[in-house]
Structures are given as C-alpha cells and as structure tokens.
Amino acid sequence: MLYHNKLSKKIVSPEQLQVALNVLRFKDNKIVFTNGCFDILHRGHVEYLAKSRDLGNVLVLGLNTDDSVRRQNKSPERPINNEETRATIVAALESVDYVVFFNEDTPYELIKLIQPDVLVKGGDYDANETNSSSKKYIVGSDIVRAKGGQIVTIDLTAGFSTTGLIEKMKK
C-alpha cells in the first residue's frame, strides 16, 4: 500500500472509527484516546502522543475542528493551520492510529461513542478531579471510569507550547 493511502486511511469519520474499533476490541486491543488542537506540531506534541500510545495498542486522536478551536478563544489568528492540514500532520506520526474530528467545544460525545479503555490528557489536568466545573477536570473521565477504564495525565515537555512558538516567531 502506498504510504499516502495509508496516511489518508488514518483520518476517519466517527462512524468509520466505531467500526474499526469494534474489530480491534474483538482482538483484545486496548484503545487509548486523547484530544486537542495540535495547531503547530512541536516536540511536546510528539512526545505526548508517543507516551499516550505507549499506554495501549491503538491511539485515537480527537482533533478540534477549526470552528471548535476558534471558540476556545486562544487568539484571533488561531488556528494557524486548518483542520485538514493538522489532521494530515498528526496522522503522519507513527504513534497515532486514527484521527477523528469533533466540532463541539469538548470531545464528550466522541468519548461516549468511542468508549476508550484509557483517556489521556496533559499534566495541566488532574486525573483524580471529579468536579466537572474545575479547570483541571478531564472531560469524559466519568464515561471511562464507569466502564472501569484508566484516566492518565502525562507531564508536558517543558519549554514547548504552540502559544510559545507563535510568540517566538513574532519576535
């Protein structure tokens, strides 16, 4: 199979993902889910995704659509890269098995659909937080906990952030 074809098959709709995960679960694969914007890919992203993938057999990345990113009020010029570009870049990473878009403000409905075995977020969240109004709460952790899954946080790589890179480029 041509690598480009393999790359494009990693970017799927929620329905396509659900079918693929049913087959993978039948084969006892552990499904890991994380999400984010991944606007300008950097070392911190790559390390975070590799560590996430190490927690199971299949890594699903929920990617914010452009509209979803804009609603997060990161800055007026965000996202820098459009959703198709961001999806293609993260899909090229060996650690990422599937990329699926979500347009909502949070990936809650996507997590409900996927039912991952492991839910991962960065170290700026708290895996033990159960108060959904807390900024450290991990959206969807209630779903994963209810099925006996794991909630994991991964320390962020110091000195690497998209906002920091944008500021550096402006200087």
HUGIKA-V935741 format. One record per residue. RES is the residue in one letter. SS is DSSP state (H for helix, E for strand, - for the rest). Layout:
<<RES | SS> <RES | SS>>
//
This chain:
<<M | -> <L | -> <Y | H> <H | H> <N | H> <K | H> <L | H> <S | H> <K | H> <K | -> <I | E> <V | -> <S | -> <P | H> <E | H> <Q | H> <L | H> <Q | H> <V | H> <A | H> <L | H> <N | H> <V | H> <L | H> <R | H> <F | H> <K | -> <D | -> <N | -> <K | -> <I | E> <V | E> <F | E> <T | E> <N | E> <G | E> <C | -> <F | -> <D | -> <I | -> <L | -> <H | -> <R | H> <G | H> <H | H> <V | H> <E | H> <Y | H> <L | H> <A | H> <K | H> <S | H> <R | H> <D | -> <L | -> <G | -> <N | -> <V | E> <L | E> <V | E> <L | E> <G | E> <L | E> <N | E> <T | -> <D | H> <D | H> <S | H> <V | H> <R | H> <R | H> <Q | -> <N | -> <K | -> <S | -> <P | -> <E | -> <R | -> <P | -> <I | -> <N | -> <N | -> <E | H> <E | H> <T | H> <R | H> <A | H> <T | H> <I | H> <V | H> <A | H> <A | -> <L | -> <E | -> <S | -> <V | -> <D | -> <Y | E> <V | E> <V | E> <F | E> <F | E> <N | -> <E | -> <D | -> <T | -> <P | -> <Y | H> <E | H> <L | H> <I | H> <K | H> <L | H> <I | H> <Q | -> <P | -> <D | -> <V | E> <L | E> <V | E> <K | E> <G | E> <G | -> <D | -> <Y | -> <D | -> <A | -> <N | -> <E | -> <T | -> <N | -> <S | -> <S | -> <S | -> <K | -> <K | -> <Y | -> <I | -> <V | -> <G | -> <S | H> <D | H> <I | H> <V | H> <R | H> <A | H> <K | -> <G | -> <G | -> <Q | E> <I | E> <V | E> <T | E> <I | E> <D | -> <L | -> <T | -> <A | -> <G | -> <F | -> <S | -> <T | H> <T | H> <G | H> <L | H> <I | H> <E | H> <K | H> <M | H> <K | H> <K | ->>
//
